[in-house]
Amino acid sequence: MKKLNYIYKIIIVLVILVASSCTEGFDDMNKDPNSFNTAEPVNIFAGVVKNTLNLVGGEMNTQMYLNYASFIGSKGGQIPRFSYTDRNDRYWRTCYVDILKNNQYIIDTYGDDPGYANRVHIAKIWKSYVLSVMVSTWGGVPVTDAWGDNLAVSYESEEDVYRMILTMLKEAGEGIDPAGDKLRLDPVFDRDNSMWIKFANTLRLKIALRISYGFPNLAAEHGPDVMANESGLVSSNGENVLLKWGVDQENWSWYYTEFVVGDASVSNIPYVNFHFLNNLKTYEDPRMYAMVDPSPTPLSIEDTVFASGSTTEKIAVRYEIPYYGTPLWRSPLDAWDLDGDENPFEGVAVEDYSKPSFERFFTEDMTFSVITFAETNFMKAEAALKGWGGSETAEAYYYAGIDASFDQYGVSGADMYKEQDGIKWGTESVGRKDLWSVVTSGISADPMDKIVRQRWIAMFYQGHDSWCLQKRTRLLPLVAHHGPEDPPTVQQYQEIPEKMIYPLTEESINEVGYQDAVAALGGSDEMMTPLKMNKPGPDIPWETLPAAYSSEFASHWYGDSEDDLIANGVDYEILN
């Protein structure tokens, strides 16, 4: 894989100087291009990428995006429980001060120097990536006036920010010279300029699809243009855009620091979301064993299977299953008035639920995916459906995405997996009921339903991208949070947030810009205020649904018969 291990041994005072803007004498340092103190792009960019990884791939992913994408389930804290916290102010400040402002220094200082042309484009690609995260999280954000000392700055609209992003990516994809200047230390692609071109192009396709509902004309300016040159996109798992933490303590992953050597409470540790795991198990997805670790305490369930040697006689049995996920909230809605004695999870402790794979998601040098080959194929499948071009059919891209995902996780069985109803193109499936019988893992024959479901699975732990995928398609089988931090007065639940509230500091120090940004949102700045990119969601009256506890998610875990239990070496008890 074309990536450089994150073993940062660079301690640069200049990064701090740039982060604090114009310190005394800084202009004088930059007058002499040969000055020992000049902040070279290599020195700044490594810190920019690492700060992005820690924030977007680390803290914001865990506290916000993974929950909103339903990759992990019930988790303590305000933001995971769909409420606002002042931590959001720090996220915003880190994006601007520690990431974008440092990155902008490269663009402003070297933008007119042809000897740095590629490196400036690379900085613009990274600027585009970070801005794409911000605008789809908060809405319109300051860009043009954001790099000076003035705290009172104007906001660009959502559409204008996306237009800037797409323009920068197009210029970078067309302007980078593979044989031209390079970063001496490239923490993403190990000095391979051709991969920066592919990243720019593939990110442009991702953004074009993301805004295809909210800003269809702008999306149509860029999507077909990218698809006209497929060779310029990520084209193998060896080209996956990956960011990687390191084994040295100062570069440990956010997850290892927080959840392995840190003092995190069991309620704050990530556990796999019930609905995500139900989608894996329903279709006997081999990726489940690479993505998820078994529970430390197997779950005892009751099931009905064919008696040994029979295809007609059924028996009731009790046995244990090794994997089970937690919903966004473990308690049902009060309005459902369910009998707790029928709850399959009754008595299960928080720490008993299955966690994401330790080897993939909790090690010191964990890898965070920005764009993968599997995701690229699913994006091309959607682009083909939209008529944006492509050398293959949407169906062919869809199957290629599944193959790439299986290959990425190092598992076999893709051919058998693709033949199942619901997975196979043109087929549909009923799926399995969830814990409360209100949502199933069924997949319709609609091609977009299939593409979105498989992209969601392939993007496990890409929380922000999957949250955006749901907001603009509304096709994932997810439920509202039954235990939000600040429940509405009428109902007990809250839907997955549409955005994050702007930081409170913006309202006080940048009142005019803030008020203009809120006006652009329709006059409201709440977590349920939809962004322009978001497709309207269905208004589901969850409390009126005919809910009932169900163990269907665990039924026939090892097969349909007693002989399957025996063949798998499962200890079981016959109940009748």
C-alpha positions in Angstrom: 0.0 0.0 0.0 1.3 3.4 -0.9 1.4 5.0 2.5 4.1 6.0 4.9 4.0 4.8 8.5 3.2 7.6 10.9 6.4 7.6 12.8 6.6 11.3 13.3 9.9 12.3 14.9 9.7 15.9 13.7 9.2 18.4 16.4 8.8 21.8 14.7 8.4 25.0 16.5 7.4 26.7 13.3 4.2 24.7 13.1 3.2 26.3 16.4 4.2 29.7 15.1 2.0 29.3 12.0 -0.9 28.1 14.1 -0.7 31.3 16.2 -0.7 33.4 13.0 1.6 36.4 12.6 4.1 36.3 15.4 6.6 39.2 15.6 9.4 38.9 13.1 7.8 36.1 11.1 7.6 38.2 7.9 11.3 38.9 8.2 12.1 35.2 8.4 10.3 34.7 5.1 12.2 37.4 3.2 15.3 35.1 2.9 14.4 31.9 0.9 17.5 30.3 2.2 16.8 31.1 5.8 17.3 28.2 8.2 14.1 29.1 9.9 11.8 29.1 6.8 8.9 26.7 7.3 9.1 24.3 4.5 5.9 22.5 3.3 7.4 19.1 4.4 7.7 20.4 8.0 4.2 21.8 8.2 2.2 19.2 6.1 3.2 16.2 8.3 1.7 18.0 11.3 -1.4 19.0 9.3 -2.1 15.4 8.3 -1.5 14.0 11.8 -3.8 16.6 13.3 -6.5 15.7 10.7 -6.1 12.0 11.5 -6.4 12.5 15.3 -9.5 14.7 14.9 -11.5 13.4 11.9 -10.3 9.8 12.1 -10.0 9.7 15.8 -12.0 11.9 18.3 -14.8 13.2 16.1 -15.1 9.8 14.5 -15.6 8.1 17.9 -17.7 10.8 19.6 -19.9 11.7 16.6 -19.6 10.1 13.3 -19.5 6.4 14.2 -22.7 6.8 16.2 -24.5 8.8 13.5 -23.5 6.2 10.9 -24.7 3.4 13.2 -21.4 1.6 13.1 -21.3 1.5 16.9 -24.2 1.4 19.3 -25.1 2.8 22.7 -22.4 5.1 24.0 -22.2 7.5 26.9 -21.7 11.3 26.5 -23.7 14.2 25.1 -22.6 14.1 21.4 -23.0 10.3 21.1 -26.5 10.7 22.6 -27.4 13.3 19.9 -26.9 16.4 22.0 -24.6 19.4 21.9 -21.4 19.9 24.0 -18.8 22.6 24.2 -16.4 20.0 22.9 -17.7 21.0 19.5 -16.0 24.4 19.9 -12.7 22.6 20.2 -13.4 20.6 17.1 -14.0 23.7 15.1 -11.0 25.5 16.5 -8.7 22.5 15.7 -10.0 22.4 12.2 -9.1 26.0 11.6 -6.1 26.6 13.8 -4.2 23.3 13.8 -5.1 22.1 10.4 -6.5 24.6 7.8 -4.5 27.6 8.9 -1.2 25.7 8.9 -2.1 24.2 5.6 -3.0 27.6 4.2 0.5 28.8 5.0 1.9 26.5 2.4 -0.6 27.7 -0.2 0.0 31.4 0.6 3.8 31.2 0.9 4.6 29.0 -2.0 1.6 29.6 -4.3 3.6 31.7 -6.8 6.7 29.6 -6.8 6.8 27.1 -9.7 9.3 25.0 -7.8 6.6 24.2 -5.3 3.7 23.8 -7.7 2.9 20.1 -6.9 3.2 20.7 -3.1 0.8 23.6 -3.3 -1.7 21.4 -5.1 -1.3 18.8 -2.5 -2.0 21.4 0.2 -5.2 22.4 -1.7 -6.3 18.7 -1.9 -5.9 18.4 1.8 -7.8 21.7 2.3 -10.6 20.4 0.1 -10.8 17.2 2.1 -11.0 19.0 5.5 -13.5 21.6 4.2 -15.6 18.7 2.8 -15.8 17.3 6.3 -16.6 20.6 7.8 -19.3 21.8 5.4 -21.2 18.4 5.6 -21.0 18.5 9.4 -21.9 22.2 10.2 -23.1 23.7 6.9 -21.7 26.8 5.4 -18.3 27.8 6.9 -15.8 30.7 6.6 -13.2 30.1 3.9 -12.1 33.3 2.0 -11.7 35.4 5.1 -10.7 32.7 7.5 -6.9 33.0 7.5 -6.3 36.4 8.9 -6.3 37.7 12.5 -9.9 39.1 12.3 -12.3 36.8 14.2 -15.4 38.4 12.7 -15.5 36.9 9.2 -18.1 36.0 6.7 -19.4 32.5 5.9 -19.5 31.0 2.5 -22.7 29.2 1.6 -22.8 25.4 1.4 -23.0 25.6 -2.4 -20.1 28.0 -2.6 -17.9 25.9 -0.3 -18.6 22.8 -2.5 -17.8 24.8 -5.6 -14.5 25.9 -4.2 -13.7 22.3 -3.1 -14.5 20.8 -6.5 -12.6 23.5 -8.4 -9.5 22.9 -6.3 -9.7 19.2 -6.8 -10.2 19.5 -10.5 -7.2 21.9 -10.8 -5.0 19.6 -8.7 -6.0 16.5 -10.7 -5.1 18.2 -13.9 -2.2 20.3 -12.6 0.0 17.9 -10.6 3.1 16.8 -12.6 3.9 13.2 -11.6 7.6 13.9 -12.3 7.6 17.3 -10.6 8.4 18.5 -7.1 7.6 16.2 -4.2 7.2 16.4 -0.5 10.4 15.1 1.1 8.2 13.4 3.8 4.9 12.4 2.4 2.8 10.8 5.2 0.1 9.7 2.8 1.5 8.4 -0.5 5.3 8.1 0.1 6.1 10.8 -2.4 4.1 9.3 -5.2 2.6 12.3 -7.0 0.5 10.1 -9.3 -1.4 8.9 -6.2 -2.2 12.5 -5.2 -3.8 12.9 -8.7 -5.9 9.8 -8.1 -6.9 11.0 -4.6 -8.0 14.4 -6.0 -10.0 12.8 -8.8 -11.7 10.2 -6.6 -12.4 12.7 -3.8 -14.0 14.9 -6.5 -16.3 12.0 -7.5 -17.2 11.4 -3.9 -18.1 15.1 -3.3 -20.1 15.3 -6.6 -22.2 12.3 -5.5 -22.6 13.7 -2.0 -24.2 16.9 -3.3 -26.1 15.3 -6.1 -29.4 15.7 -4.3 -28.9 19.2 -2.8 -26.9 20.8 -5.7 -27.6 18.6 -8.8 -26.3 21.1 -11.3 -23.0 21.6 -9.6 -22.6 17.8 -9.2 -23.3 17.2 -12.9 -20.5 19.7 -13.8 -18.0 17.4 -12.1 -19.2 13.8 -11.9 -19.3 13.1 -15.6 -15.9 14.8 -16.0 -14.3 12.5 -13.5 -15.9 9.4 -14.9 -14.6 10.3 -18.4 -11.1 9.3 -17.1 -11.5 6.3 -14.9 -7.8 5.5 -15.0 -7.4 8.6 -12.9 -9.3 7.1 -10.0 -8.2 4.7 -7.2 -8.0 1.4 -9.1 -6.8 -1.2 -6.7 -6.6 -2.0 -3.0 -2.9 -1.1 -3.2 -4.0 2.4 -4.0 -6.4 2.8 -1.0 -6.1 6.3 0.6 -5.1 5.3 4.1 -3.8 7.3 7.1 -1.8 5.4 9.7 -0.8 6.1 13.3 2.5 4.8 14.6 4.0 2.5 17.2 5.9 5.3 19.1 4.0 6.6 22.1 3.7 10.1 20.7 2.0 8.7 17.6 -0.3 6.1 19.1 -3.7 6.0 17.6 -6.5 7.9 19.3 -8.3 4.7 20.0 -5.4 2.9 21.6 -4.6 5.9 23.7 -8.3 6.4 24.8 -9.6 2.9 25.1 -6.6 0.5 25.7 -4.1 2.4 27.8 -6.6 5.2 28.9 -9.1 5.1 31.7 -12.3 5.1 29.6 -15.4 3.8 31.3 -17.0 0.7 29.8 -20.0 2.8 28.7 -17.8 5.0 26.5 -15.9 2.2 24.7 -17.2 1.5 21.1 -19.4 -1.6 20.7 -20.6 -2.7 17.4 -24.0 -1.4 16.4 -26.8 -4.0 16.4 -28.2 -3.1 13.0 -24.8 -3.1 11.3 -24.1 -6.6 12.7 -27.6 -7.8 11.8 -26.9 -6.9 8.2 -23.6 -8.9 8.3 -25.1 -12.0 9.9 -28.3 -12.0 7.8 -26.3 -12.7 4.7 -23.6 -14.8 6.4 -21.0 -12.2 5.5 -17.5 -13.5 6.1 -16.3 -9.9 6.6 -18.0 -10.0 10.0 -15.2 -12.2 11.4 -12.6 -9.7 10.2 -14.5 -6.6 11.3 -15.9 -7.7 14.7 -14.4 -9.6 17.7 -16.6 -12.2 19.5 -18.2 -11.2 22.7 -16.3 -12.1 25.9 -19.7 -13.5 27.2 -21.7 -15.4 24.6 -25.4 -14.8 24.4 -27.8 -17.6 25.3 -30.7 -17.9 22.9 -33.6 -20.2 22.3 -34.2 -21.4 18.7 -36.2 -23.9 16.7 -34.3 -26.3 14.4 -34.9 -29.6 12.5 -34.2 -32.6 14.7 -31.2 -34.7 13.8 -31.7 -36.6 10.5 -35.1 -35.0 9.9 -36.4 -32.3 7.5 -39.9 -32.2 9.0 -39.6 -32.7 12.8 -38.6 -29.5 14.7 -37.2 -29.2 18.2 -36.7 -26.2 20.5 -33.1 -25.8 21.6 -31.0 -23.4 23.7 -27.4 -22.5 22.7 -24.9 -19.6 22.8 -24.0 -17.3 20.0 -20.6 -15.5 20.0 -21.5 -12.2 18.3 -24.2 -9.6 19.2 -24.3 -5.9 18.8 -25.9 -3.1 20.8 -28.6 -0.7 19.5 -28.1 3.0 19.7 -29.9 2.7 23.0 -30.5 -0.6 24.7 -34.0 0.2 26.2 -37.2 0.2 24.1 -39.5 3.1 23.8 -41.9 3.4 26.8 -44.8 3.7 24.4 -44.2 0.2 23.1 -45.0 -1.3 26.6 -42.8 -4.4 26.0 -42.4 -7.2 28.5 -38.8 -7.0 29.7 -38.8 -10.8 30.4 -39.0 -11.3 26.7 -35.9 -9.2 26.0 -33.2 -11.4 24.5 -30.6 -9.0 26.0 -32.1 -8.9 29.5 -29.2 -9.0 32.0 -26.5 -8.4 29.4 -23.8 -6.1 30.8 -22.5 -3.2 28.7 -19.1 -4.8 28.3 -20.5 -8.0 27.0 -21.5 -6.7 23.6 -19.1 -7.4 20.6 -16.5 -4.8 19.9 -14.9 -3.9 16.6 -11.8 -6.0 15.8 -9.0 -5.1 18.2 -6.4 -5.9 15.6 -7.9 -3.5 13.1 -9.4 -0.7 15.2 -7.6 -0.5 18.6 -3.9 -1.0 18.0 -1.2 1.6 18.4 -0.7 1.9 14.6 -4.3 1.5 13.5 -5.1 2.5 9.9 -8.0 4.9 9.1 -9.5 4.7 5.6 -10.3 7.9 3.7 -11.1 6.3 0.3 -10.8 2.6 -0.7 -11.1 0.8 -4.0 -14.3 -0.9 -2.8 -15.9 2.5 -2.1 -14.7 3.8 -5.4 -16.4 1.0 -7.3 -19.7 1.6 -5.4 -19.3 5.3 -6.3 -18.8 4.4 -10.0 -21.9 2.2 -9.8 -24.0 5.1 -8.6 -22.4 7.4 -11.2 -23.4 4.9 -13.9 -27.0 4.9 -12.6 -27.0 8.7 -12.9 -25.9 8.5 -16.5 -22.5 10.1 -15.7 -20.7 7.6 -17.9 -18.3 4.7 -17.2 -16.8 1.8 -19.1 -18.9 -0.8 -17.1 -22.5 -1.2 -16.1 -23.7 -0.2 -12.6 -24.1 -3.9 -11.9 -20.5 -4.7 -12.9 -19.2 -1.9 -10.7 -21.4 -3.1 -7.8 -20.0 -6.6 -7.9 -16.5 -5.3 -8.3 -17.0 -3.3 -5.1 -18.0 -6.4 -3.2 -15.0 -8.3 -4.5 -12.7 -5.4 -3.6 -14.1 -5.2 -0.1 -13.7 -9.0 0.5 -10.1 -8.7 -0.8 -9.4 -5.7 1.5 -10.5 -7.7 4.5 -8.6 -10.8 3.4 -11.7 -13.1 3.3 -13.0 -15.5 0.8 -16.5 -16.4 -0.3 -17.5 -13.4 -2.3 -19.0 -15.5 -5.2 -21.3 -17.3 -2.8 -22.2 -14.1 -1.0 -23.2 -12.4 -4.2 -25.6 -15.1 -5.2 -28.0 -14.5 -2.2 -31.3 -12.9 -2.6 -31.0 -9.2 -1.8 -27.3 -9.2 -2.6 -27.7 -10.4 -6.2 -28.5 -7.7 -8.6 -32.2 -7.6 -9.5 -33.3 -9.6 -6.4 -34.8 -8.7 -3.1 -34.8 -10.2 0.4 -37.0 -10.0 3.5 -34.1 -10.0 5.9 -34.2 -10.4 9.6 -36.2 -8.4 12.2 -34.3 -6.3 14.6 -34.5 -6.6 18.4 -37.9 -4.8 18.4 -39.3 -6.0 15.1 -39.5 -2.4 13.7 -36.7 -2.5 11.1 -35.4 -5.5 9.1 -32.1 -6.1 7.2 -34.1 -6.8 4.0 -32.8 -5.3 0.7 -35.1 -4.3 -2.1 -34.5 -4.8 -5.8 -33.8 -1.1 -6.2 -30.2 -0.8 -7.5 -29.5 2.2 -5.2 -30.6 0.2 -2.2 -28.0 -2.4 -3.0 -25.3 0.0 -3.7 -25.8 2.1 -0.6 -26.1 -1.0 1.7 -22.9 -2.5 0.3 -21.0 0.8 0.4 -22.1 1.2 4.1 -20.7 -2.2 4.9 -17.5 -1.6 3.0 -16.9 1.7 4.7 -17.0 0.3 8.3 -15.3 2.9 10.5 -15.5 5.7 7.9 -18.1 7.3 10.1 -18.3 10.7 8.5 -18.7 9.3 4.9 -21.4 6.9 6.0 -23.3 9.5 7.9 -23.3 11.7 4.8 -24.4 8.7 2.7 -27.5 8.2 4.9 -28.3 11.9 5.0 -28.4 12.1 1.3 -30.1 8.8 0.4 -32.2 7.7 3.5 -31.7 4.1 2.4 -29.9 2.5 5.4 -32.1 0.4 7.8 -31.5 2.4 10.9 -33.5 3.5 13.9 -33.9 6.6 16.0 -32.0 7.0 19.3 -34.3 5.9 22.1 -32.4 7.5 24.8 -31.1 10.9 23.6 -29.4 13.3 26.0 -32.2 15.9 25.7 -35.3 14.1 24.6 -38.0 16.1 23.0 -41.0 16.9 25.2 -43.5 14.9 23.1 -41.5 11.8 22.3 -38.7 9.8 23.9 -36.6 9.4 20.7 -34.6 11.5 18.4 -33.6 10.8 14.8 -30.0 10.8 13.7 -28.8 14.4 13.6 -28.8 16.3 10.3 -25.8 18.5 11.3 -23.7 19.7 14.2 -24.6 23.0 15.9 -22.2 25.8 15.2 -19.8 26.5 18.1 -21.1 28.8 20.8 -18.0 30.9 20.5 -19.1 31.9 16.9 -22.3 33.4 18.2 -20.3 35.6 20.6 -17.2 36.6 18.6 -18.5 36.4 15.1 -22.2 37.4 15.5 -22.8 38.8 12.1 -21.2 35.9 10.2 -22.9 33.4 12.5 -26.4 35.0 12.0 -25.9 35.0 8.2 -25.0 31.3 8.3 -28.0 30.5 10.4 -30.2 32.5 8.0 -28.9 30.4 5.2 -30.0 27.3 7.0 -33.6 28.7 7.2 -33.2 30.5 10.5 -32.5 27.5 12.8 -29.2 26.1 14.0 -30.2 22.8 15.7 -28.9 19.3 15.3 -32.1 18.4 13.4 -31.8 21.4 11.0 -31.2 19.8 7.6 -28.4 20.9 5.4 -29.0 21.7 1.8 -27.2 18.5 0.8 -29.5 16.4 2.8 -32.5 14.6 1.3 -35.6 15.0 3.5 -36.0 12.0 5.8 -39.2 10.0 6.4 -41.3 11.2 9.3 -41.5 7.9 11.2 -43.8 7.8 14.3 -41.7 5.2 16.0 -43.8 5.1 19.1 -46.9 3.9 17.2 -45.1 1.0 15.4 -46.3 -2.5 16.4 -43.1 -3.4 18.2 -42.4 -6.8 19.8 -39.2 -8.3 21.1 -37.6 -10.7 18.6 -34.7 -13.1 18.6 -34.8 -13.5 14.8 -31.5 -11.8 14.5 -29.9 -14.8 16.2 -32.0 -17.6 14.8 -30.3 -20.5 13.0 -27.0 -19.0 13.8 -25.2 -22.2 12.9 -27.7 -23.6 10.5 -31.3 -25.0 10.3 -30.8 -28.3 12.0 -29.6 -30.1 15.1 -27.0 -31.7 12.8 -25.6 -28.3 12.0 -25.1 -27.6 15.7 -23.3 -30.9 16.1 -21.1 -30.3 13.0 -20.1 -26.9 14.4 -19.3 -28.4 17.8 -21.9 -26.3 19.6 -23.1 -27.2 23.1 -26.9 -27.1 23.1 -29.8 -28.1 25.3 -33.1 -29.6 23.9 -36.0 -27.8 25.5 -38.8 -30.2 24.4 
